[in-house]
């Protein structure tokens, strides 16, 4: 499969934020979100065998692994990769755009599933059936670029009952575009049962850092 990069860092998002994690970033994405912070993942990378990837992951000695992109589910080989990681005893996460069918993901893998808000420009690409296949540990994330996106996210969360399952849905501001205080107040005023998050890695290493 084509790997854009892999690295060892702190998990910056989701309920796993703050934990050491090995990231495997696959090349390619079929979406072009307006706020995308990893456009370099659309192209390039190197072809690696499953065995080579597993050896690289093992070299870090870390139990938590995230498969990400781009959109990792575009590559068919991601499925045997996730299965092999689970078989090897790793705690495995996959971050997916929500714009492709995720029903085939190994049930041992925790899905972190995006729902695209209008500000992304890709709202029409949401595969809503993905929400019906969520496992007990899977997480749903909304990235909001402003008040309209927040209201969209709040409506989807309530209509779909995402605030009545665990883990709680994640709401994340587009870095540098939404005042954290404003988003915090909206959540509190609406008594929205969610987990507010920021991209922790951007506050540690800077907004433009790659491979962290």
N, C-alpha and C positions, 0 to 999 in steps of 0.2 A: 504494500500500500504506500501511498505518497504521504510522507510526513513533512510538514512545514517546519516544525521545531519541537523539541522536547526539553523540559527543564524541571528543576526542583525548586520549589518556592513555597510561600505561604498561600493557602487558599484565600482568595480575596472576596468571595461572594458565597451566598447561600447560608444555610445553617451550619455549614462546615467551615465558615470563615475563621481564619486564624490558625488553622491546622496545617502543619507541613504536608505537602502534597507533590506528587510527580504529575506533570502535565504532558500529555501527548496531543499535539495540535496537528490535525489532519488538514491537508490542502483542499481548497475548493469550497465554494458557497454559491447557491443559486439565488440568494437574496442580496439586495443592496440597500440595507437600512441606512437612513440618512445620518444616523449618529454612530455608525459602525466604527469601532476603535481598533479593528484588526484587519484592515483591507489588504495588508501584505499577505494574509493567509489565502487570498483568492487564487494565487498562482505560485509557482516555484516549489521548493522542497526537494526531498530526495526519496527515492524508492527504497524501502527497507523490508526485509523479510520479517515474518512473525517472530522467528527465533531471535533475530537481532534486536527487535523492539523489546522483547521480554528480557533479554540480557541487559539492555540499557536500563530498563526500569529496575531490575534487581540490583544494579550497581549503586543505586541511591539508598537502599535499605530503608525504604519508607512504605508503610502499609496502605496509604491512601493514594489512589491514582484517579486522575480525571482525564477522560477522552473528550477533546473539544475541537473547535475549528475556528473559522469557517463553519461548515455544516458537516460534522463527521459521518452522518448517516448516508451521505451521498456515495461513500465508498463501501461497496459490498463487503470488503475484507474486514470492516470494523466489527462485524458480528463474531467471527472466529477470534479476533483480538480480545474483545470483551469477555468471551467465554473462557479463553485461556488465562486471562488475568484473574477471573473469579476462581477458576480451577486451582490457580497457584496460591490462593488464599488472600488476595488483595481485596480491600474495600474499594469498589469501583463506582465512579460517577461518570455520567455522560451529560454534557451540556449541549442541548439541541435547540434549534431555532423555533421549533413548533410548526415549521412550514413543510414538513415531510412526515410521512407515516412512521410513528415510533412504536408500533405494536409488536414488532419483532425483536425489540431489545430484550436481552436476557433478563428474566425477572429478578435475578440476583443483583443487577445493576441499578443504582439509583439514578433515575432520570431527573434532570433539572431542565424543565421544559419552559421555553419562552412563549408568551402570548404577545404578539406584536400589536402595539397601540397605533392609532392613526398617525402620530408624529414620526413614526418610523418610515412611513411611505409603503409599508408592506403588510398592512392590516388585512388585505384581501387574500393573503397567502396562508393565513392561519388554517391549520388542519384541525377542526374542532373535535373530531372523533378522538384525537389524542387524549383529551381530557377524560374520556370514558374508559381509558385503559390505564389510568394512573394506579400504581401500586401504593401500598400503605406508607412507604418511605419516600415516594417520589415528591418532587417540589415543583411549583409553578412560579414563574418569575414574570413581572411586568416592568419594563423599562419605560419611564415616563419623561417626556421632554417639556411638559408644562401642564397647566390646569386641565386642558381638554383631555390629555392622555390619562391624567389621574382619574377624572370622572368616568372615562371609559373603563379603566381598570376596576374601579370600585363597582361599577354596574355589572361587569362580567363576573367579578368575585361573588357578588351577592346572588345574581341570577343562577349561577352554576353551583352555588353552595360551596365554593372553595374555602370559605372562612369557617366552614363547619367540619372540616377534615384536618388531619394532621399529616405532615407539617403545614404550618400556616403559609399562605401565599406570600411571596416576596415582592416588595415594591422598591425599585431602585431608580434614583434620579440619573438622567444623563449627566455625566461628570461635567461640571462647570456651566451647565445651562439652567439648572433649577436650584434655587436657594434651598438649602437643607432645612432651614427653619420653616420656610413656607410649606414644603411637603410634609414636614412633621406636624404642623398645625392642621393641615387638611385632614390628615389621618386621625388626629385626636378629636377634631371637631365632629367628624363623621362617625367617631367610635368604630372605625374600621378594624376588624380583627385580622391584622396582617403583621408581617415582620418587615420593618423598615431597614434597608441596608444601603451601604455605600460600597464602592469598589475599593476595598481596603488597600490593595496593592498600589493604587494610584496615589494614595496619601503617603505610603512608605517610600516608593521609588520614583514617583513622578508620573504625570499623566501620559508621557510619551515613551516611557521605558518599555522595551520589548524583551521577552524571555524572562520575566519575573512574575 
